[in-house]
Amino acid sequence: MSLSATRNALRAQLRPQFARTFASTPSAHAQSLKDRMAELIPKEIENVKAVRAAHGNKSFGEMTVDQAYGGMRGIKGLIWEGSVLDADEGIRFRGKTIPECQKELPAAPGGTEPLPESLFWLLLTGEVPTQEQVKGLSQEWAARAEIPKFVEELIDRCPNTLHPMSQFSLAVTALNHDSAFAKAYADGVHKREYWKTTFDDSMDLIAKLPNIAGRIFRNVYGDGKMPKIDQNKDYSANLATMLGFGENAEFVELMRLYLTIHSDHEGGNVSAHTGHLVGSALSDPFLSFAASLNGLAGPLHGLANQEVLRWLQKMRAQIGEGASDEKVAEYVWSTLKSGQVVPGYGHAVLRKTDPRYTAQREFALKHLPEDPFFKLVGQIYKIVPDILLEAGKAKNPWPNVDAHSGVLLTYYGLHQQDYYTVLFGVSRALGVVSQLIWDRALGMPLERPKSYSTAHIKKMFEGK
């Protein structure tokens, strides 16, 4: 029997078992996320038609030549449903601020931070799920979590000198071997049905990420031995277990917060835009998200938090623990005068303190108020903005999300800085695939912006 035939036979045997598992839980009576999407999509298609009919010929505004040369910064040209980033207010997930999400989205029993499952439901539907719906989603992800044997072997054969993000992208790409969307497309499925198998692939992708991320972590930094996904635990608790921190309740809560606040940041950032761009070619969710990961791996995107941590460690090594404000300020000035930036400060869009920074700061005040590194981060928060304003180095002198996350991970014993971006990647999958599902549901076309050469720009403005 072929490998695919064996796999299909095994799935057929397991399906009744999973059905019995879900039927025995209260969440079996809750409407599934896919069923809710099936109800929402026809209404949203009509809504989009109405918006285009009413506003389709209206201009978002003009672009400048500097914007074309400056990485298209600020050019309005994408539709992204899950979140919008306001320069003065910060990120809103389907209209809800981070504090509102922390207050309204279901948390785990005994926990206070929102579950990533609840945020994913919100990103897809615009609705706050019930506790039963979230529990059902946790169970479904746990049931889908097993990764194919050949992907396990692929990860295991990687040298531990290969960067964790390279291994992560490699494994996610390989998952496309079993893509339901790719198979349905090859079989000629109608384009109105694209979203259904995109949804199935996306659920598989999210579900398998803790196993993939955990296997990479244990191969590179541990003994390679993997625990099992617990069908009765939520997504973050299982991820923490894969990393060896499952017994630390505070770390599990940190993962719930971390995965929630890093999940989406509108569509223009590199990882989100890349996933949308590649997906617009009708690449399946695995290929699309692997492209996102390759963008996230860049030092100007997902590596920023480890750069912050290394800068803090160098500062403490040079000026000592508990240094005065004057000593800290001198070190910041020396960083700027050497031609470097202060990592973790400034943002391409935000013009205020990143609400994601604030959420992490509040977590630290609750759980690790006396940690020396946290105190240093707070001290820098008081000092750096004024220095950046005086130096004229930033339109936004306030801290972003990366200024805090590495310190929290280090406090709980996750010292492996090259791995931090993998956690960012696990989180960012929620935002990337939720938009990809809507792209397919709304029939979004191939992305193909117009480009010009420098010579053409010169000719265009001659005599003007």
SULSUL-V469813 format. One record per residue. N is the residue number from 1. RES is the residue in one letter. BURIAL is # if it has 24 or more other C-alpha atoms within 12 Angstrom, else .. D_FIRST is the distance of its C-alpha to the first C-alpha in Angstrom with 2 decimals. Layout:
BEGIN
((N:RES:BURIAL:D_FIRST) (N:RES:BURIAL:D_FIRST))
END
This chain:
BEGIN
((1:M:.:0.00) (2:S:.:3.84) (3:L:.:6.68) (4:S:.:8.32) (5:A:.:6.19) (6:T:.:6.31) (7:R:.:9.85) (8:N:.:10.79) (9:A:.:10.05) (10:L:.:12.09) (11:R:.:14.69) (12:A:.:15.13) (13:Q:.:15.86) (14:L:.:18.21) (15:R:.:20.08) (16:P:.:22.25) (17:Q:.:23.03) (18:F:.:24.30) (19:A:.:26.18) (20:R:.:27.90) (21:T:.:28.79) (22:F:#:30.46) (23:A:.:32.07) (24:S:.:33.81) (25:T:.:35.56) (26:P:.:38.64) (27:S:#:36.94) (28:A:#:34.75) (29:H:.:37.93) (30:A:.:38.42) (31:Q:.:37.44) (32:S:#:34.37) (33:L:#:34.87) (34:K:#:32.68) (35:D:.:34.70) (36:R:.:37.90) (37:M:#:36.86) (38:A:#:36.23) (39:E:.:39.84) (40:L:.:41.34) (41:I:#:39.85) (42:P:.:41.77) (43:K:.:44.98) (44:E:.:44.46) (45:I:.:43.75) (46:E:.:47.12) (47:N:.:48.74) (48:V:.:47.62) (49:K:.:48.89) (50:A:.:52.20) (51:V:.:52.53) (52:R:.:51.89) (53:A:.:54.33) (54:A:.:56.99) (55:H:.:56.56) (56:G:.:54.38) (57:N:.:57.31) (58:K:.:58.77) (59:S:.:58.69) (60:F:.:57.18) (61:G:.:59.82) (62:E:.:60.44) (63:M:.:58.78) (64:T:.:60.73) (65:V:.:60.27) (66:D:.:60.12) (67:Q:.:57.13) (68:A:.:55.29) (69:Y:.:56.06) (70:G:.:55.48) (71:G:.:51.77) (72:M:.:52.32) (73:R:.:53.72) (74:G:#:54.74) (75:I:.:53.84) (76:K:.:52.82) (77:G:.:49.85) (78:L:#:46.82) (79:I:#:45.84) (80:W:#:44.37) (81:E:#:44.27) (82:G:#:43.46) (83:S:#:46.47) (84:V:#:49.74) (85:L:#:51.66) (86:D:#:55.42) (87:A:#:57.58) (88:D:.:59.99) (89:E:.:57.91) (90:G:#:54.53) (91:I:#:51.05) (92:R:#:50.53) (93:F:#:47.14) (94:R:#:47.45) (95:G:#:51.18) (96:K:#:51.15) (97:T:#:52.52) (98:I:#:50.95) (99:P:#:53.60) (100:E:.:52.93) (101:C:#:49.18) (102:Q:#:50.01) (103:K:.:52.25) (104:E:.:50.25) (105:L:#:46.52) (106:P:#:45.07) (107:A:#:44.88) (108:A:#:43.07) (109:P:.:44.95) (110:G:.:47.73) (111:G:#:47.10) (112:T:#:49.22) (113:E:#:47.11) (114:P:#:45.03) (115:L:#:41.30) (116:P:#:39.23) (117:E:#:37.31) (118:S:#:40.64) (119:L:#:41.43) (120:F:#:38.12) (121:W:#:38.97) (122:L:#:42.43) (123:L:#:41.23) (124:L:#:39.08) (125:T:#:41.45) (126:G:#:44.87) (127:E:#:45.13) (128:V:#:45.52) (129:P:#:42.81) (130:T:#:43.57) (131:Q:#:42.65) (132:E:#:40.16) (133:Q:#:38.47) (134:V:#:38.25) (135:K:#:36.84) (136:G:#:34.14) (137:L:#:33.28) (138:S:#:33.21) (139:Q:#:30.79) (140:E:#:28.49) (141:W:#:28.45) (142:A:#:27.80) (143:A:#:24.84) (144:R:#:23.34) (145:A:#:24.28) (146:E:#:21.13) (147:I:#:20.12) (148:P:#:16.68) (149:K:.:16.15) (150:F:.:16.51) (151:V:#:19.79) (152:E:#:21.00) (153:E:.:20.50) (154:L:#:22.20) (155:I:#:25.15) (156:D:#:25.35) (157:R:.:25.64) (158:C:#:28.56) (159:P:.:31.92) (160:N:#:34.11) (161:T:.:36.68) (162:L:.:34.66) (163:H:#:36.30) (164:P:#:34.55) (165:M:#:34.76) (166:S:#:32.99) (167:Q:#:30.12) (168:F:#:30.19) (169:S:#:30.06) (170:L:#:27.25) (171:A:#:25.03) (172:V:#:25.96) (173:T:#:25.28) (174:A:#:21.73) (175:L:#:21.09) (176:N:#:21.39) (177:H:#:17.73) (178:D:#:17.13) (179:S:#:20.47) (180:A:#:20.93) (181:F:#:24.08) (182:A:#:22.67) (183:K:.:20.05) (184:A:#:22.85) (185:Y:.:25.23) (186:A:.:22.98) (187:D:.:22.66) (188:G:.:26.46) (189:V:.:27.38) (190:H:.:31.16) (191:K:.:32.90) (192:R:#:34.45) (193:E:#:31.03) (194:Y:#:30.25) (195:W:#:31.56) (196:K:#:29.09) (197:T:#:25.92) (198:T:#:28.22) (199:F:#:29.20) (200:D:#:25.64) (201:D:#:24.86) (202:S:#:28.26) (203:M:#:27.72) (204:D:#:24.46) (205:L:#:26.35) (206:I:#:29.36) (207:A:#:27.41) (208:K:#:25.50) (209:L:#:28.64) (210:P:#:30.06) (211:N:#:26.97) (212:I:#:27.01) (213:A:#:30.79) (214:G:#:30.89) (215:R:#:28.41) (216:I:#:30.50) (217:F:#:33.68) (218:R:#:32.68) (219:N:#:31.35) (220:V:#:34.49) (221:Y:#:37.09) (222:G:.:35.73) (223:D:.:33.61) (224:G:#:30.19) (225:K:.:29.58) (226:M:#:28.37) (227:P:.:29.42) (228:K:#:27.45) (229:I:#:28.19) (230:D:#:30.52) (231:Q:#:29.74) (232:N:.:33.49) (233:K:#:34.83) (234:D:#:35.64) (235:Y:#:34.16) (236:S:#:36.98) (237:A:#:37.01) (238:N:#:33.33) (239:L:#:33.99) (240:A:#:37.01) (241:T:#:35.02) (242:M:#:32.45) (243:L:#:35.52) (244:G:#:37.13) (245:F:#:39.89) (246:G:#:38.62) (247:E:.:41.53) (248:N:.:44.13) (249:A:#:44.97) (250:E:#:47.05) (251:F:#:44.31) (252:V:#:41.95) (253:E:#:44.72) (254:L:#:45.14) (255:M:#:41.48) (256:R:#:41.95) (257:L:#:45.00) (258:Y:#:43.55) (259:L:#:40.38) (260:T:#:42.54) (261:I:#:45.28) (262:H:#:43.13) (263:S:#:40.73) (264:D:#:42.58) (265:H:#:45.75) (266:E:#:45.96) (267:G:#:44.33) (268:G:#:46.36) (269:N:#:45.26) (270:V:#:42.94) (271:S:#:39.70) (272:A:#:40.18) (273:H:#:41.34) (274:T:#:38.59) (275:G:#:35.88) (276:H:#:37.74) (277:L:#:38.30) (278:V:#:34.72) (279:G:#:33.53) (280:S:#:36.09) (281:A:.:34.07) (282:L:#:31.27) (283:S:#:29.24) (284:D:#:26.96) (285:P:#:28.32) (286:F:#:26.41) (287:L:#:27.90) (288:S:#:31.21) (289:F:#:31.57) (290:A:#:30.60) (291:A:#:33.55) (292:S:#:35.68) (293:L:#:34.93) (294:N:#:36.00) (295:G:#:39.26) (296:L:#:39.70) (297:A:#:39.49) (298:G:#:42.75) (299:P:.:45.95) (300:L:.:47.72) (301:H:#:45.21) (302:G:#:43.05) (303:L:#:44.58) (304:A:#:48.00) (305:N:#:47.94) (306:Q:#:47.42) (307:E:#:50.25) (308:V:#:52.46) (309:L:#:51.69) (310:R:#:52.43) (311:W:#:55.67) (312:L:#:56.68) (313:Q:.:55.98) (314:K:.:58.08) (315:M:#:60.83) (316:R:#:60.98) (317:A:.:61.00) (318:Q:.:63.93) (319:I:.:66.10) (320:G:.:65.05) (321:E:.:63.96) (322:G:#:66.23) (323:A:.:67.94) (324:S:.:70.56) (325:D:.:70.03) (326:E:.:72.13) (327:K:.:69.88) (328:V:#:66.76) (329:A:#:68.50) (330:E:.:69.52) (331:Y:#:65.94) (332:V:#:64.74) (333:W:#:67.51) (334:S:.:66.60) (335:T:#:63.01) (336:L:.:64.31) (337:K:.:66.95) (338:S:.:64.40) (339:G:.:62.68) (340:Q:.:59.74) (341:V:#:58.78) (342:V:#:58.78) (343:P:#:55.07) (344:G:#:54.13) (345:Y:#:57.10) (346:G:#:57.26) (347:H:#:54.75) (348:A:#:54.17) (349:V:#:54.94) (350:L:#:56.34) (351:R:#:60.06) (352:K:#:60.15) (353:T:#:58.53) (354:D:#:54.78) (355:P:#:54.13) (356:R:#:50.96) (357:Y:#:53.29) (358:T:#:55.50) (359:A:#:52.67) (360:Q:#:51.70) (361:R:#:55.36) (362:E:.:55.83) (363:F:#:52.83) (364:A:#:54.44) (365:L:.:57.84) (366:K:.:56.32) (367:H:.:54.19) (368:L:#:55.59) (369:P:.:59.13) (370:E:.:60.46) (371:D:.:57.78) (372:P:.:59.64) (373:F:#:57.11) (374:F:#:57.19) (375:K:#:60.99) (376:L:#:60.89) (377:V:#:58.67) (378:G:#:61.23) (379:Q:#:64.09) (380:I:#:62.56) (381:Y:#:62.10) (382:K:.:65.88) (383:I:#:66.76) (384:V:#:64.42) (385:P:#:64.98) (386:D:.:68.72) (387:I:#:68.20) (388:L:#:65.74) (389:L:.:68.19) (390:E:.:71.05) (391:A:.:69.14) (392:G:.:68.05) (393:K:#:64.47) (394:A:#:62.57) (395:K:.:62.94) (396:N:#:61.09) (397:P:#:62.22) (398:W:#:60.21) (399:P:#:57.13) (400:N:#:53.60) (401:V:#:50.48) (402:D:#:49.85) (403:A:#:53.27) (404:H:#:52.12) (405:S:#:48.39) (406:G:#:48.22) (407:V:#:51.08) (408:L:#:49.36) (409:L:#:46.10) (410:T:#:48.16) (411:Y:#:50.22) (412:Y:#:47.23) (413:G:.:46.04) (414:L:#:43.54) (415:H:.:45.33) (416:Q:#:42.55) (417:Q:#:43.96) (418:D:#:41.30) (419:Y:#:38.89) (420:Y:#:41.06) (421:T:#:39.73) (422:V:#:36.20) (423:L:#:37.71) (424:F:#:39.43) (425:G:#:36.11) (426:V:#:34.48) (427:S:#:37.51) (428:R:#:37.79) (429:A:#:34.33) (430:L:#:35.97) (431:G:#:38.50) (432:V:#:36.44) (433:V:#:33.64) (434:S:#:36.12) (435:Q:#:37.99) (436:L:#:34.89) (437:I:#:34.03) (438:W:#:37.61) (439:D:#:37.54) (440:R:#:34.73) (441:A:#:36.47) (442:L:#:39.76) (443:G:#:38.41) (444:M:#:39.88) (445:P:.:40.03) (446:L:.:39.18) (447:E:.:41.62) (448:R:.:43.94) (449:P:.:47.36) (450:K:.:50.13) (451:S:.:51.26) (452:Y:.:54.51) (453:S:.:55.74) (454:T:.:58.75) (455:A:.:60.74) (456:H:.:60.02) (457:I:.:61.09) (458:K:.:64.38) (459:K:.:64.98) (460:M:.:64.20) (461:F:.:66.98) (462:E:.:69.56) (463:G:.:72.98) (464:K:.:71.83))
END
